Amino acid sequence: MGNQAVLQPVWDSRESESPAITFERVLNTEEAATLLQIHPKTLQKMAREGTVPAFRIGDLWRFRASALDEWLRSGVCSKRHSCR
């Protein structure tokens, strides 16, 4: 769980008197696995190992699409595939 994403509020600057806080929608394991085109159990294992950016809410893993996108763009390395 070393690379956990942190929920951070985003201030809406359009409202000057009382700024509204908006949060990026988080994905459950099924949705994130579909996005990455991998099996949900594989994604859960990767989350437990800290390979993929994730966080837990209770017993459930949650993922931010933006964190997954950044992780993929950073040049994902694994034992099977080297980074180019």
C-alpha positions in Angstrom: 0.0 0.0 0.0 3.0 2.3 -0.5 1.6 4.1 -3.6 -1.8 5.0 -2.4 -3.7 7.8 -4.0 -5.0 10.5 -1.7 -8.4 12.1 -2.0 -7.8 15.8 -2.5 -10.5 18.4 -2.8 -10.6 20.6 -5.8 -11.9 24.1 -5.3 -14.3 25.5 -7.9 -13.1 29.1 -8.5 -16.3 30.0 -10.4 -18.1 30.5 -7.1 -16.4 33.5 -5.3 -18.6 33.6 -2.1 -18.6 29.9 -1.1 -16.2 27.7 -3.0 -17.6 24.2 -3.8 -15.5 21.2 -3.3 -15.7 18.6 -6.0 -14.2 15.1 -6.0 -13.1 12.9 -8.9 -15.4 9.9 -9.1 -13.5 6.8 -8.0 -13.7 3.5 -9.8 -14.4 0.1 -8.2 -12.3 -2.9 -9.0 -14.6 -4.1 -11.9 -14.6 -0.6 -13.5 -10.8 -0.1 -13.2 -10.1 -3.6 -14.5 -12.3 -3.0 -17.5 -10.5 0.3 -18.1 -7.1 -1.5 -17.9 -8.4 -4.6 -19.8 -7.2 -7.0 -17.1 -9.0 -9.4 -14.8 -10.3 -7.9 -11.6 -8.5 -10.4 -9.4 -5.2 -9.5 -11.1 -5.9 -5.8 -10.4 -6.7 -6.6 -6.7 -3.4 -8.4 -6.4 -1.5 -5.5 -8.0 -3.2 -3.1 -5.5 -2.3 -5.3 -2.5 1.3 -5.4 -3.7 1.4 -1.6 -4.3 2.1 -2.0 -8.0 -0.9 0.1 -9.1 -2.1 3.3 -7.5 -5.1 2.4 -5.3 -6.7 2.9 -1.9 -9.0 1.0 0.3 -12.3 2.1 1.7 -13.2 -0.5 4.2 -12.6 -3.9 2.5 -13.0 -2.5 -1.0 -10.3 -1.3 -3.4 -10.9 2.0 -5.2 -9.0 3.6 -8.1 -8.8 7.0 -9.6 -8.9 7.0 -13.4 -6.5 10.0 -13.5 -4.0 8.1 -11.2 -4.2 5.0 -13.4 -3.7 7.1 -16.5 -0.6 8.8 -14.9 0.7 5.4 -13.8 0.4 4.0 -17.4 2.0 7.1 -18.9 4.9 6.9 -16.5 6.2 3.8 -18.3 4.9 0.8 -16.4 7.7 -1.7 -15.7 7.3 -5.3 -14.7 9.4 -8.4 -14.5 8.0 -9.7 -17.7 8.2 -6.5 -19.8 11.1 -4.0 -19.6 10.5 -0.3 -20.0 11.7 1.2 -23.2 
